[in-house]
C-alpha cells in the first residue's frame, strides 16, 4: 500500500512539474511574441517618421537632396509594409529629381547666351520649343505629385500585397498620420508656388525670343555681343532680360 502511495506521489510531482514547465513555456512564448511585435512596430514607426520629417523643398523652391534610406530594417510582414511605403516615397523623390534636371538653371540661362543666339537666331525655333517642353514638364510633374499626395493613392499601395488585414490596416494607419499629411500638404503648396514662379520665368524667356524674332532686322551679333540698331530696341531687350534675371534671384 505504501509503495502505491509513493508511486502516486511521484506521478503527481511529475504532472505538477510538467504543468509548471508548460506555463513557463507559454509565458516565454508570449514574452517573445510581445517583444518581437513591439520591436518590429517600433522600428517601422521610426522609419516612417524619418521619411515624414524629410524636407523635400527649400523655401526658394529648390529641391533638397534627401536620399531615401531603402534598407529594410524590419522583417516578415512588417518588412512588406516598410518596403511598400519606402518604394512609394522613392517614386516621389525620383520624379522630383527628373523635374529638377529638366529645369536646370544653367540650361535655362544657356538659352539666352550669345552662342545660342548665333546658332538658333533669329527665329529661335528650337529655343522656343525647349521653353514649351519645360513648361509642359512643370505641368506634368505638378499633376503627378498631386496624385502622389492623394491619400487614396497612398493607401491603395498595400492592397495587393500578400499580408493579412491587420498589417494592411497598420500600413494605412502609419502612412496617413498627421505628420505625413502635413508634410505632403506643405510640399504640394510649395510646389505650386515654385511651379508658378518657374512658368513665369519661362514666359519671360519666351518674351525675349519673341522680341528678337519679331525684330530680327534690328539686331546682330558683333564681337561676341548682341548689338541693336535702335535705342528703343536696346532698352526693350534690357528690360526683358532684367525681368528674367530678377526671377532667377
Buried (B, 14 or more C-beta within 10 A) or exposed (E): EEEEEEEEEEEEEEEEEEEEEEEEEEEEEEEEEEEEEEEBBEBBEEBBBEBBEBEBBEEEBEBEEBEBEEEBEBEEBBBBBBBBBBEBBBBBBEBBEEBBEBBEEEEBBEBBEEEBBEEBBBEBEEBBEBBEEBBEBBEBBBEBBBEBBEEEEBBEBBEEBEBEEEBBEBBBEBBBBEEBBEBBEEBBEBBEEBBEEBBEBBBBBBBBBEBBBEBEEBBBBEEEEBEBEEEEBBEBBEEBBEBBEEBEE
